[in-house]
Amino acid sequence: MRKKKPIGFFTFALLFTLAFFSIGNWFERYQTAPVLFSYVTAFTGYLFLTYERESPVLLFALGIIARLTLFFSLPSLSDDIYRFIWDGALLKNGIHPFAELPGYYLNRNIPGLDQALYERLNSPEYFSIYPPLNQLIFWLSVQFNSNWMVSANLMRTLILAADIGSFLILKKLLRLYQKEEHLAFFYFLNPLVILESVGNIHFEGVVIFFLLGGLYLYEKNRKWFSAVFTGLAIGTKLLPAIYLPSLFFKGLKNKKWWIPLLSGVVGLMSILPIADQEFLGGMRSSLNLYFRRFEFNASLYFLARELGIEYYGYNNIAKIGPLLSVLSVLFILALSIIGTVRKWNIAKMFLVILSAYLFFTTTVHPWYILPLIAFGVLSGYWYPVVWSVTIFFTYAGYTSDGFELPLWIVVLEYFFVILTFTIEQFFKSKPVYE
C-alpha cells in the first residue's frame, strides 16, 4: 500500500483553502496579479490533492471548507448578484421583473430598490435575462432581509447544496460507467467550479445538478423523472435546450424519444407563471441584444469579426452574431446525429454539443464552461480541465477603470484548449481518465 504523506496533504490543503479565502475576501477583480497568483495556487493544490488520492472524506470536507470561505463577502469577481437582488426585490413588491428597465423604478420609493443598488448593476440599460426558476430563487433570497449579504448567502447555500448533489450523482454515474468514483473530485475540487458557482453565485451549479440527475435517471430507465430533471435544467437556464435534439435522436433507437419532448414541456411549464406579454417582450429584447451586441472571450466570432472589419470597415456583430447562432444550431443537429450513429454515451454527446455552442457564440464567460468539466469527467476528456485554467486569465482584462481584454490572452486560451482536445482525440488510443 502506498505510504501516506500527511504533511504534503495538509500543506497543499492549507494553500488551497487560503487561495479561495484571499480571492473571495481580500482582492478585487481588477487586482490582476494577486488574483491570478491565488488562482494558480489553488489549481496547483487541486492537482496535487486529486492525484494523490488521499482520504475521500478529507477531500470532500476540503471541498466544503473551500466553499464556506467564500461566504464572508459579496462576490469579488462578478457583479451579477446585484441584478439578482434587484429582480428579487421587484417580485417581492409584486412587480413583473420584465416589465420595465431598472432606471424606471428609481425614485419611486419601492422597498429594496435604491440608487446604491442601481449603481451596482452591470447592465441597467437591458431587460433581465433570467428565466422563472432563477427568478424564484431571487425572490426567496430577499424574503427575510433586505441586506445584500444575507441574500447572497441564501443563494450560495442553495448552490452549495446543488454542488454536493452533483458530486454524489457523479459518483453514481462513474460507478455506472465502470470508472473510478475518485474522478468525481476532479469536478468537486476544481477551482473554477468553486469560485464561479458558490463564490460568484452563478446558477450553472444548479443546472449541472439537474442535468446530471436527468442523465442518471435516464441511464436507470426512470424516464419520467429524467424528463422532469432535464426540464428543470431548461427552466433554470434556457441553454440546456441545446441537448434535446441529441436525446431525441438517441431515443429513436431505445424508445426514449419522448423524454426530450416532455423535458421541453416541463421547461415551458416553468415559464408559464410569468409568460405574459411583458415577459416575452423583455426576454426577446434581451436575447436580441445578447446575439447582436454582447461580445466577450469568443473564438470563431473574434475571427469573423476581424474579417468583417476588413470587409465592412467596422464591427458588424449585428449580422455576424445571428449568422453564427444559425450555424451553431446546424452544427448541434449534425453532432446529435453523428453521436447517435457512433453510439456516443450521453455525457460525451453533451460535452461536444456544449463545446460546439461555446465555439460559435459571441460571449464565453468563465462560468459558461462549468458543465463541460462534469461531462469531461464522465466521458474521459481533459480539455475542460485545461480550459478551466486558461479561461480564468480573462479576468486579467479588468482594470480599475473598466475592461479591456488583450487579444493574446484569448489566443493562448483557445490554443491550449484546442491543442489538448486534438491530442486527446487523435493521439490517444482512449481518453486519459479511462
Phi, psi and chi 1 to 4 in degrees:
 res  aa     phi    psi   chi1   chi2   chi3   chi4
   1 MET       -  139.1 -178.7  179.7  -65.9      -
   2 ARG   -65.4  136.1 -178.2  177.4   57.8   82.3
   3 LYS   -75.0  134.0 -173.8  176.8 -179.8  180.0
   4 LYS   -71.3  155.4  -62.3  -70.1 -175.7 -178.4
   5 LYS  -127.7   74.6  -59.9  171.8 -178.1  170.8
   6 PRO   -61.3  -33.8   21.2  -32.7      -      -
   7 ILE   -64.4  -45.5  -65.0  177.5      -      -
   8 GLY   -63.3  -41.1      -      -      -      -
   9 PHE   -61.9  -51.3  171.4   81.5      -      -
  10 PHE   -69.9  -28.8  -73.2  112.7      -      -
  11 THR   -64.9  -49.4  -60.8      -      -      -
  12 PHE   -69.8  -33.3  -82.5   99.1      -      -
  13 ALA   -63.6  -40.3      -      -      -      -
  14 LEU   -66.2  -45.4  178.9   61.6      -      -
  15 LEU   -62.7  -40.7  -69.0  172.9      -      -
  16 PHE   -58.2  -48.5 -177.4   77.9      -      -
  17 THR   -68.7  -44.2  -53.8      -      -      -
  18 LEU   -63.6  -33.3  -74.0  175.8      -      -
  19 ALA   -61.7  -43.7      -      -      -      -
  20 PHE   -68.2  -41.5  -71.4  108.6      -      -
  21 PHE   -60.8  -40.8 -175.6   84.5      -      -
  22 SER   -68.6  -43.3   63.6      -      -      -
  23 ILE   -64.1  -41.7  -67.2  174.4      -      -
  24 GLY   -76.8  -24.5      -      -      -      -
  25 ASN  -126.6  -19.4  -59.7  -80.2      -      -
  26 TRP  -108.2  -30.7  -69.9  -16.6      -      -
  27 PHE  -115.6  150.7  -53.1  130.7      -      -
  28 GLU   -96.0  159.9  -61.9  -65.6  -26.3      -
  29 ARG   -67.0  -22.7   63.0 -175.2  177.6 -175.5
  30 TYR   -80.1   -6.2   61.0   80.7      -      -
  31 GLN   -86.1   75.7  -64.8  175.8  -69.7      -
  32 THR   -58.2  -50.5  -59.7      -      -      -
  33 ALA   -59.8  -53.5      -      -      -      -
  34 PRO   -66.8  -33.9   19.4  -30.4      -      -
  35 VAL   -64.9  -47.8  167.8      -      -      -
  36 LEU   -67.3  -39.3  -66.0 -176.8      -      -
  37 PHE   -61.6  -43.2  177.2   78.8      -      -
  38 SER   -63.9  -39.4  -63.2      -      -      -
  39 TYR   -67.3  -43.1 -171.8   76.9      -      -
  40 VAL   -61.0  -39.2  171.0      -      -      -
  41 THR   -61.7  -46.4  -60.5      -      -      -
  42 ALA   -61.3  -40.6      -      -      -      -
  43 PHE   -70.1  -34.9 -147.8   91.4      -      -
  44 THR   -63.0  -45.8  -57.9      -      -      -
  45 GLY   -60.9  -39.9      -      -      -      -
  46 TYR   -59.2  -47.3  158.8   72.0      -      -
  47 LEU   -63.9  -43.3  -66.8  177.3      -      -
  48 PHE   -63.3  -48.0  176.4   88.4      -      -
  49 LEU   -67.0  -38.5  -65.8  165.8      -      -
  50 THR   -74.7  -37.6   47.0      -      -      -
  51 TYR   -79.0  -25.9  -83.2  107.9      -      -
  52 GLU   -73.9  -17.7  -79.3  -63.8  -66.6      -
  53 ARG    56.5   49.3  -61.9  176.9 -179.6  -89.2
  54 GLU   -72.1 -177.1  -64.1  -69.3  -12.8      -
  55 SER   -52.7  127.7  163.8      -      -      -
  56 PRO   -58.0  -33.9  -25.1   34.4      -      -
  57 VAL   -64.3  -44.5  175.1      -      -      -
  58 LEU   -65.2  -41.3  -73.0  176.7      -      -
  59 LEU   -65.7  -40.3  -68.6  178.4      -      -
  60 PHE   -64.4  -45.0  178.1   75.3      -      -
  61 ALA   -61.3  -38.1      -      -      -      -
  62 LEU   -64.7  -40.1 -177.0   60.6      -      -
  63 GLY   -62.5  -37.7      -      -      -      -
  64 ILE   -68.4  -46.6  -61.3  -63.4      -      -
  65 ILE   -61.1  -43.8  -67.3  169.7      -      -
  66 ALA   -58.2  -40.2      -      -      -      -
  67 ARG   -69.5  -39.1  -74.5  166.6  169.0   82.7
  68 LEU   -66.5  -27.2  -68.6  178.1      -      -
  69 THR   -64.2  -17.7   64.4      -      -      -
  70 LEU   -89.9    0.0  -60.1  167.2      -      -
  71 PHE   -83.4   -4.5  -84.9   69.6      -      -
  72 PHE   -89.2  -10.0  -64.0  106.2      -      -
  73 SER  -144.4  161.7  -61.9      -      -      -
  74 LEU   -68.4  157.4  -70.8  165.7      -      -
  75 PRO   -51.8  132.9  -27.9   35.7      -      -
  76 SER   -94.6  -20.3   61.1      -      -      -
  77 LEU  -106.5   -9.3  -59.1  177.8      -      -
  78 SER  -143.4  144.2  172.0      -      -      -
  79 ASP  -110.4   15.7   46.7   17.4      -      -
  80 ASP   -61.9  -27.7  -72.0  -14.3      -      -
  81 ILE   -53.6  -34.6  176.1   65.6      -      -
  82 TYR   -70.8  -32.8  -56.0  105.8      -      -
  83 ARG   -70.0  -35.3 -172.0   58.4  179.2 -105.8
  84 PHE   -60.4  -47.0  -57.7  163.2      -      -
  85 ILE   -66.1  -39.1  -64.9  172.8      -      -
  86 TRP   -60.4  -49.9 -176.2  -83.0      -      -
  87 ASP   -62.7  -40.2  -77.2    4.9      -      -
  88 GLY   -62.3  -40.4      -      -      -      -
  89 ALA   -66.1  -37.6      -      -      -      -
  90 LEU   -59.3  -49.0  -73.7  173.6      -      -
  91 LEU   -63.1  -39.7  -72.0  165.7      -      -
  92 LYS   -59.9  -32.7 -176.3  179.3 -179.9  179.8
  93 ASN   -93.3   12.5  -71.7  -77.4      -      -
  94 GLY    74.5   24.7      -      -      -      -
  95 ILE  -109.0  133.6  -58.8  171.9      -      -
  96 HIS   -66.0  124.7 -158.3  -60.5      -      -
  97 PRO   -67.7  -13.6   25.0  -34.7      -      -
  98 PHE  -105.0    7.6  -66.2   88.6      -      -
  99 ALA   -72.7  -45.9      -      -      -      -
 100 GLU  -140.8  162.2  -58.4  -73.1  -12.5      -
 101 LEU   -69.9  154.2  -65.9  172.4      -      -
 102 PRO   -53.4  -39.4  -30.0   37.3      -      -
 103 GLY   -58.9  -24.6      -      -      -      -
 104 TYR   -61.5  -29.2  174.4   84.0      -      -
 105 TYR   -92.4   -5.0  -60.1  105.1      -      -
 106 LEU   -66.2  144.9  -71.8  177.8      -      -
 107 ASN    61.7   26.4  -55.7  -43.4      -      -
 108 ARG  -111.6   10.9  -67.4  179.5 -179.6  -91.9
 109 ASN    56.0   44.1  -62.4  -41.9      -      -
 110 ILE   -93.4  120.2  -60.6  173.0      -      -
 111 PRO   -54.5  130.9  -25.5   35.0      -      -
 112 GLY    91.5  -14.0      -      -      -      -
 113 LEU  -112.7  113.8  -57.8 -177.8      -      -
 114 ASP  -142.8  179.4   54.2   27.3      -      -
 115 GLN   -63.7  -38.0 -173.7   69.7   34.3      -
 116 ALA   -61.5  -43.1      -      -      -      -
 117 LEU   -71.4  -40.7 -179.2   58.5      -      -
 118 TYR   -59.2  -40.7  178.7   80.8      -      -
 119 GLU   -67.4  -16.2  -69.9  175.5   -4.0      -
 120 ARG   -88.2  -12.9  -63.1  -85.2 -171.4  142.1
 121 LEU   -67.9  135.6  -58.9 -179.1      -      -
 122 ASN   -87.1  -16.9   56.6   19.1      -      -
 123 SER  -142.2   61.2  -60.6      -      -      -
 124 PRO   -66.6  -17.3   25.5  -34.3      -      -
 125 GLU   -86.3    2.8   66.8  -85.0   21.6      -
 126 TYR  -117.7  151.6  -57.3  138.7      -      -
 127 PHE   -69.6  161.0  -75.8   95.9      -      -
 128 SER   -61.4  152.7  179.6      -      -      -
 129 ILE  -121.2   11.3   60.2  170.9      -      -
 130 TYR   -98.0  126.7  -57.7  104.9      -      -
 131 PRO   -65.3  170.9  -20.1   32.7      -      -
 132 PRO   -58.2  -39.4  -30.0   37.2      -      -
 133 LEU   -65.7  -36.1  -71.0 -175.7      -      -
 134 ASN   -60.8  -45.7  -95.4  173.6      -      -
 135 GLN   -61.8  -35.2  -62.7  -71.4  -15.4      -
 136 LEU   -61.7  -42.1  173.9   61.7      -      -
 137 ILE   -65.1  -42.0  -63.5  169.8      -      -
 138 PHE   -60.2  -43.8  -55.3  159.7      -      -
 139 TRP   -62.1  -44.5  174.2   77.4      -      -
 140 LEU   -62.7  -35.0  -71.3  172.0      -      -
 141 SER   -69.5  -18.9   74.3      -      -      -
 142 VAL  -109.1    8.6  -59.4      -      -      -
 143 GLN   -72.5  -31.6  -70.2  -55.7  -59.5      -
 144 PHE  -102.8  -17.0  -49.0  104.7      -      -
 145 ASN  -165.4  147.2 -163.0  -61.3      -      -
 146 SER   -91.0    2.8   59.3      -      -      -
 147 ASN   -74.5  129.2 -177.1  -81.2      -      -
 148 TRP   -59.7  -39.2  -62.2  -11.7      -      -
 149 MET   -64.5  -40.5 -169.5   69.0 -178.1      -
 150 VAL   -63.6  -45.7  172.1      -      -      -
 151 SER   -60.9  -43.4  -63.7      -      -      -
 152 ALA   -61.1  -44.1      -      -      -      -
 153 ASN   -75.1  -26.1  -77.8  -18.1      -      -
 154 LEU   -64.8  -42.4  -74.4  171.7      -      -
 155 MET   -64.8  -41.5  -68.4 -173.6 -130.0      -
 156 ARG   -61.2  -37.9  -79.9  174.1  168.0  149.2
 157 THR   -62.0  -41.9  -59.5      -      -      -
 158 LEU   -63.9  -43.4  174.9   63.9      -      -
 159 ILE   -67.7  -37.7  -63.7  171.7      -      -
 160 LEU   -59.2  -45.3  172.8   61.0      -      -
 161 ALA   -60.6  -39.9      -      -      -      -
 162 ALA   -65.5  -40.3      -      -      -      -
 163 ASP   -61.2  -43.0  -84.0   -4.1      -      -
 164 ILE   -63.9  -44.4  -66.0  171.6      -      -
 165 GLY   -61.1  -41.4      -      -      -      -
 166 SER   -61.9  -41.9  -64.3      -      -      -
 167 PHE   -60.5  -45.7  170.5   72.5      -      -
 168 LEU   -66.4  -39.5  -63.3  176.3      -      -
 169 ILE   -68.8  -38.4  -62.4  171.3      -      -
 170 LEU   -56.8  -43.2  -95.3  176.9      -      -
 171 LYS   -60.8  -41.5  -68.8 -179.2   66.0  176.1
 172 LYS   -65.0  -41.8  -70.7 -179.7  176.8  -69.9
 173 LEU   -67.3  -39.9  -78.6  166.5      -      -
 174 LEU   -62.1  -39.8  -72.9  164.5      -      -
 175 ARG   -65.0  -40.0 -168.0 -176.9  -47.5  130.5
 176 LEU   -64.5  -37.3 -165.2   64.5      -      -
 177 TYR   -86.6    7.9  -67.7  162.9      -      -
 178 GLN    59.1   42.7  -61.8 -178.3  -24.2      -
 179 LYS  -116.1  166.5  -62.8  174.6 -178.1  -76.1
 180 GLU   -70.9  133.2  -66.5 -174.7   58.7      -
 181 GLU   -64.0  -26.9  -68.6 -176.8   21.8      -
 182 HIS   -57.2  -25.7  176.3   81.4      -      -
 183 LEU   -62.5  -19.7  -64.1  175.2      -      -
 184 ALA   -61.5  -24.9      -      -      -      -
 185 PHE   -70.5  -20.2  -73.7  109.6      -      -
 186 PHE   -65.9  -24.0  -78.6   93.9      -      -
 187 TYR   -89.3  -51.9  171.2   79.6      -      -
 188 PHE   -64.3  -32.2 -169.0   63.8      -      -
 189 LEU  -100.0    1.5  -67.0  179.8      -      -
 190 ASN   -62.1  125.9 -174.5  -77.6      -      -
 191 PRO   -58.9  -36.6  -27.5   36.7      -      -
 192 LEU   -66.5  -39.5 -167.2   71.8      -      -
 193 VAL   -60.3  -46.5  171.3      -      -      -
 194 ILE   -64.9  -46.8  -64.6  172.4      -      -
 195 LEU   -70.9  -41.8  -76.6  171.9      -      -
 196 GLU   -83.8  -21.6  -64.0  -64.8   -4.2      -
 197 SER   -90.2  -79.4   57.4      -      -      -
 198 VAL   -66.8  -42.2  170.2      -      -      -
 199 GLY   -65.5  -56.8      -      -      -      -
 200 ASN   -95.6    0.4  -68.3  -28.3      -      -
 201 ILE    58.5   59.9  -46.8 -178.4      -      -
 202 HIS  -110.2  138.1  -69.8  124.0      -      -
 203 PHE   -88.2   13.8  -71.1   89.9      -      -
 204 GLU   -57.9  -31.6  -88.0   68.1   17.5      -
 205 GLY   -60.6  -39.7      -      -      -      -
 206 VAL   -70.4  -40.8  176.8      -      -      -
 207 VAL   -59.9  -44.5  170.8      -      -      -
 208 ILE   -60.4  -41.7  -68.4  166.4      -      -
 209 PHE   -58.4  -47.6  168.3   72.4      -      -
 210 PHE   -65.7  -40.6  -75.6  134.2      -      -
 211 LEU   -65.9  -45.1  -74.4  174.8      -      -
 212 LEU   -65.7  -38.4  -68.8  177.8      -      -
 213 GLY   -62.7  -43.9      -      -      -      -
 214 GLY   -63.1  -39.1      -      -      -      -
 215 LEU   -65.2  -45.7  173.2   54.5      -      -
 216 TYR   -62.9  -44.3  177.5   73.4      -      -
 217 LEU   -66.5  -33.9  -67.9  165.6      -      -
 218 TYR   -62.7  -46.7 -174.0   97.4      -      -
 219 GLU   -65.3  -30.2  -61.8  -71.8   10.9      -
 220 LYS   -88.7    6.3  -61.0  -64.1  -72.8 -174.3
 221 ASN    66.2   25.4 -148.2   34.6      -      -
 222 ARG   -95.8   78.6  -59.6  179.7   67.0  177.3
 223 LYS   -64.6  -46.8  -56.0  172.9 -174.6  177.0
 224 TRP   -62.8  -46.4  -69.7   92.8      -      -
 225 PHE   -65.6  -35.2  -71.0  106.4      -      -
 226 SER   -61.0  -44.1  173.7      -      -      -
 227 ALA   -63.7  -39.1      -      -      -      -
 228 VAL   -65.4  -46.5  169.4      -      -      -
 229 PHE   -61.8  -45.2  -93.8   70.3      -      -
 230 THR   -64.6  -38.5  -53.9      -      -      -
 231 GLY   -64.1  -36.8      -      -      -      -
 232 LEU   -66.9  -33.0  -70.6  173.9      -      -
 233 ALA   -62.0  -41.1      -      -      -      -
 234 ILE   -67.1  -38.1  -63.6  170.6      -      -
 235 GLY   -68.2  -24.2      -      -      -      -
 236 THR   -82.8  -45.9  -53.7      -      -      -
 237 LYS  -138.0  129.8  -67.4  -88.7 -171.5  175.8
 238 LEU   -64.2  -23.9  -60.8  178.2      -      -
 239 LEU   -56.4  -37.0 -177.0   59.9      -      -
 240 PRO   -57.8  -10.3  -29.1   37.4      -      -
 241 ALA   -61.4  -20.0      -      -      -      -
 242 ILE   -67.2  -16.5   65.4  175.2      -      -
 243 TYR   -85.8  -13.7  -53.5  124.8      -      -
 244 LEU   -62.3  -41.2  -63.7 -175.5      -      -
 245 PRO   -58.8  -39.5  -26.2   36.1      -      -
 246 SER   -65.1  -39.3   63.6      -      -      -
 247 LEU   -67.7  -34.4  -69.7  174.3      -      -
 248 PHE   -66.6  -51.2  176.4   78.4      -      -
 249 PHE   -63.7  -39.9  -71.0  121.3      -      -
 250 LYS   -66.1  -35.7 -167.5  174.2 -174.6   65.3
 251 GLY   -71.2  -16.9      -      -      -      -
 252 LEU   -64.0  -26.7  -68.9  175.2      -      -
 253 LYS   -87.8  -28.4  -72.1 -169.5  173.5 -176.8
 254 ASN  -117.9   19.3   53.2   22.6      -      -
 255 LYS    61.0   33.2  -63.4 -178.0 -179.9 -179.7
 256 LYS  -115.4   20.3  -65.1 -179.1 -179.5  179.8
 257 TRP   -61.6  -24.1   56.4  -92.0      -      -
 258 TRP   -79.6  -14.8   56.8  -90.0      -      -
 259 ILE   -61.8  -49.3  -67.5  180.0      -      -
 260 PRO   -64.5  -30.3   21.1  -33.8      -      -
 261 LEU   -65.5  -43.1  -59.6 -177.6      -      -
 262 LEU   -67.8  -35.5 -179.0   56.9      -      -
 263 SER   -60.1  -42.2  -63.0      -      -      -
 264 GLY   -62.7  -37.4      -      -      -      -
 265 VAL   -65.9  -43.2  171.2      -      -      -
 266 VAL   -61.4  -44.7  171.7      -      -      -
 267 GLY   -60.2  -41.2      -      -      -      -
 268 LEU   -66.6  -40.5 -178.5   62.4      -      -
 269 MET   -62.9  -32.5  -71.5  176.6   61.7      -
 270 SER   -68.2  -21.3   71.8      -      -      -
 271 ILE   -86.1  -27.5  -64.9  174.3      -      -
 272 LEU   -54.1  -38.5  -70.5  179.2      -      -
 273 PRO   -55.3  -28.6  -28.1   36.1      -      -
 274 ILE  -124.9   17.8   60.8  171.8      -      -
 275 ALA   -84.8   66.7      -      -      -      -
 276 ASP  -105.1 -169.5   54.5   15.3      -      -
 277 GLN   -62.9  -34.5 -172.6  173.5   -2.5      -
 278 GLU   -66.2  -42.9  -68.2  174.4  -28.4      -
 279 PHE   -63.4  -48.3  169.0   80.1      -      -
 280 LEU   -63.7  -40.1  -65.3  175.3      -      -
 281 GLY   -67.2  -45.3      -      -      -      -
 282 GLY   -66.1  -43.3      -      -      -      -
 283 MET   -66.6  -40.0 -176.5   60.3   73.8      -
 284 ARG   -62.3  -42.1 -178.5  170.3   58.1 -110.0
 285 SER   -63.5  -42.2  174.3      -      -      -
 286 SER   -65.7  -45.1  -63.0      -      -      -
 287 LEU   -66.0  -37.9  -67.9  175.1      -      -
 288 ASN   -62.4  -43.3 -175.9   56.5      -      -
 289 LEU   -65.8  -37.9  -74.2  167.8      -      -
 290 TYR   -59.3  -45.2 -179.4   84.1      -      -
 291 PHE   -84.6  -18.3  -72.5  108.9      -      -
 292 ARG  -111.7  -11.7  -66.8  178.8 -178.9  -89.6
 293 ARG  -127.4  -37.5  -68.2  -81.6  -61.2  -84.2
 294 PHE   -80.7  139.0  -67.0  169.9      -      -
 295 GLU  -150.1  131.1   55.1  178.2   73.4      -
 296 PHE  -161.9  125.8  176.3   82.5      -      -
 297 ASN    52.3   39.9 -172.4   38.1      -      -
 298 ALA   -88.0  164.8      -      -      -      -
 299 SER  -110.3  -77.1   53.9      -      -      -
 300 LEU   -62.1  -36.2  -67.4  177.3      -      -
 301 TYR   -63.6  -42.1  162.3   70.2      -      -
 302 PHE   -61.1  -38.3  -83.2    1.0      -      -
 303 LEU   -64.8  -45.8  -68.6  174.4      -      -
 304 ALA   -64.9  -34.8      -      -      -      -
 305 ARG   -62.6  -44.0 -178.1 -173.5   68.1 -178.9
 306 GLU   -65.4  -39.7  -63.7  -54.2  -48.1      -
 307 LEU   -65.0  -37.5  -67.7  174.1      -      -
 308 GLY   -66.2  -37.1      -      -      -      -
 309 ILE   -63.8  -39.2  -69.1  173.5      -      -
 310 GLU   -64.4  -36.5  -71.4  -68.8  -34.6      -
 311 TYR   -85.6  -47.6 -177.4   78.8      -      -
 312 TYR   -91.3  -25.6  -66.0  106.2      -      -
 313 GLY    90.5    2.7      -      -      -      -
 314 TYR  -157.0  170.0   60.4   92.5      -      -
 315 ASN   -77.7  105.2  178.8    9.0      -      -
 316 ASN   -96.5   57.5 -163.1   -1.2      -      -
 317 ILE   -63.9  -28.2 -173.8  175.6      -      -
 318 ALA   -59.8  -28.1      -      -      -      -
 319 LYS   -99.3  -40.6  -70.1 -176.0  177.8  179.2
 320 ILE   -67.3  -42.2  -62.8  172.5      -      -
 321 GLY   -58.2  -55.2      -      -      -      -
 322 PRO   -61.1  -36.7  -27.0   36.6      -      -
 323 LEU   -61.9  -45.3  175.0   60.5      -      -
 324 LEU   -64.8  -34.0  -72.9  176.3      -      -
 325 SER   -66.3  -37.5   66.2      -      -      -
 326 VAL   -66.0  -44.8  171.1      -      -      -
 327 LEU   -61.6  -36.3  -67.6  175.6      -      -
 328 SER   -62.0  -44.7  176.0      -      -      -
 329 VAL   -60.8  -45.5  169.7      -      -      -
 330 LEU   -63.4  -40.5  -64.6  175.0      -      -
 331 PHE   -66.7  -39.6 -151.0   74.8      -      -
 332 ILE   -64.2  -41.6  -73.5  169.6      -      -
 333 LEU   -62.7  -42.4  -70.2  173.9      -      -
 334 ALA   -63.3  -44.3      -      -      -      -
 335 LEU   -64.6  -34.6  -73.6  172.6      -      -
 336 SER   -63.1  -40.4  -60.6      -      -      -
 337 ILE   -72.2  -44.9  -63.7  171.8      -      -
 338 ILE   -60.9  -44.2  -68.4  170.4      -      -
 339 GLY   -62.3  -36.0      -      -      -      -
 340 THR   -68.3  -43.6  -59.4      -      -      -
 341 VAL   -64.7  -40.9  172.1      -      -      -
 342 ARG   -85.5    1.0  -65.0 -171.3  176.9 -178.2
 343 LYS    61.8   41.6  -61.6 -178.8  179.2  179.6
 344 TRP   -66.8  147.9  -66.7  -13.4      -      -
 345 ASN   -74.9  167.5   63.9   30.6      -      -
 346 ILE   -63.7  -38.1  -62.3  174.1      -      -
 347 ALA   -59.8  -41.8      -      -      -      -
 348 LYS   -68.8  -38.6 -177.5  173.9  179.8  179.1
 349 MET   -61.9  -44.6  -67.3 -177.6   77.3      -
 350 PHE   -63.3  -37.6  -76.1    7.6      -      -
 351 LEU   -61.8  -51.8  177.4   77.0      -      -
 352 VAL   -72.3  -32.4  -63.7      -      -      -
 353 ILE   -68.2  -46.3  -74.6  170.1      -      -
 354 LEU   -65.8  -38.1 -179.7   56.1      -      -
 355 SER   -60.4  -43.7  -62.7      -      -      -
 356 ALA   -62.1  -44.9      -      -      -      -
 357 TYR   -59.0  -44.9  168.7   82.6      -      -
 358 LEU   -67.1  -28.6  -66.7  174.7      -      -
 359 PHE   -77.3  -22.6  -88.5   87.7      -      -
 360 PHE   -93.3  -24.9  -83.1  102.0      -      -
 361 THR   -74.1  162.6 -170.4      -      -      -
 362 THR   -87.9  -10.5   62.1      -      -      -
 363 THR  -136.9  123.4  -55.4      -      -      -
 364 VAL  -133.0   91.2 -176.1      -      -      -
 365 HIS   -78.9  157.3  -70.7  -65.0      -      -
 366 PRO   -54.3  -38.7  -30.2   37.4      -      -
 367 TRP   -72.8  -12.7   53.6   93.6      -      -
 368 TYR   -65.2  -26.6  -72.5   11.4      -      -
 369 ILE   -91.2    0.5   75.9  162.4      -      -
 370 LEU   -56.8  -42.7  -61.9 -171.5      -      -
 371 PRO   -60.3  -30.6  -24.7   35.9      -      -
 372 LEU   -60.0  -35.4  -69.6 -179.5      -      -
 373 ILE   -64.6  -43.7  -59.0  170.0      -      -
 374 ALA   -65.4  -45.9      -      -      -      -
 375 PHE   -65.7  -34.3  -59.9  149.2      -      -
 376 GLY   -65.1  -40.9      -      -      -      -
 377 VAL   -59.0  -42.3  166.4      -      -      -
 378 LEU   -74.1  -34.0  -71.8  171.7      -      -
 379 SER  -100.1   -3.4   54.2      -      -      -
 380 GLY    86.2   35.8      -      -      -      -
 381 TYR  -121.7  139.5  -75.4   87.4      -      -
 382 TRP   -91.2  -21.5  -92.3  100.3      -      -
 383 TYR   -60.9  -29.1   76.1   88.0      -      -
 384 PRO   -64.9  -33.6  -25.1   37.1      -      -
 385 VAL   -67.1  -42.7  173.9      -      -      -
 386 VAL   -60.9  -42.3  172.6      -      -      -
 387 TRP   -62.9  -34.3 -155.0  -11.8      -      -
 388 SER   -66.6  -18.2   71.7      -      -      -
 389 VAL   -84.5  -54.2 -178.1      -      -      -
 390 THR   -69.1  -33.3   60.1      -      -      -
 391 ILE   -70.9  -25.0 -161.1  169.7      -      -
 392 PHE   -66.1  -24.5 -167.8   82.8      -      -
 393 PHE   -70.0   -9.0  -78.6   78.4      -      -
 394 THR   -67.1  -18.6   58.9      -      -      -
 395 TYR   -66.2  -13.6  -80.4  108.0      -      -
 396 ALA   -66.2  -14.9      -      -      -      -
 397 GLY   -75.1  -15.8      -      -      -      -
 398 TYR   -79.9  135.6  -71.4   98.1      -      -
 399 THR  -129.6  173.8   67.6      -      -      -
 400 SER   -67.8  -16.3   57.2      -      -      -
 401 ASP  -102.0  -10.7  -60.5  -39.1      -      -
 402 GLY   157.5 -139.9      -      -      -      -
 403 PHE  -143.9  132.0 -178.3   85.7      -      -
 404 GLU  -152.6  107.2 -175.8  175.3   -6.4      -
 405 LEU   -88.3  118.0 -179.3   61.3      -      -
 406 PRO   -61.0  134.7  -22.6   34.3      -      -
 407 LEU   -63.9  -29.7 -171.9   57.4      -      -
 408 TRP   -64.7  -28.5   65.8  -94.7      -      -
 409 ILE   -66.9  -42.0  -70.0  179.5      -      -
 410 VAL   -65.0  -42.4  177.9      -      -      -
 411 VAL   -61.1  -47.0  171.5      -      -      -
 412 LEU   -65.2  -40.1  -74.4  179.2      -      -
 413 GLU   -54.7  -54.6  171.4 -164.3  -12.7      -
 414 TYR   -75.2  -26.1  -75.0   98.6      -      -
 415 PHE   -60.6  -49.1  170.0   77.9      -      -
 416 PHE   -70.1  -34.0  -75.1  113.1      -      -
 417 VAL   -66.5  -48.5  171.3      -      -      -
 418 ILE   -66.4  -38.0  -66.1  171.4      -      -
 419 LEU   -61.8  -46.4  176.3   64.1      -      -
 420 THR   -63.0  -44.2  -53.1      -      -      -
 421 PHE   -60.8  -43.1  173.1   77.3      -      -
 422 THR   -62.8  -44.4  -57.4      -      -      -
 423 ILE   -60.4  -45.5  -68.1  172.3      -      -
 424 GLU   -65.8  -37.4  -69.4 -172.8  -66.4      -
 425 GLN   -79.2  -34.3 -167.4   67.5   22.0      -
 426 PHE  -117.4  -18.4  -61.7  105.7      -      -
 427 PHE  -118.1    8.3  -62.1  102.1      -      -
 428 LYS  -119.3  138.6  -66.7  -73.6 -174.1 -178.8
 429 SER   -69.9  -26.8   57.9      -      -      -
 430 LYS  -155.8  160.8   58.6 -177.7  178.9  178.2
 431 PRO   -55.1  154.0  -26.5   34.7      -      -
 432 VAL   -59.5  -39.8  176.2      -      -      -
 433 TYR   -70.7  -23.2  -72.5  137.9      -      -
 434 GLU   -81.8      -  -65.7 -175.7  -16.5      -
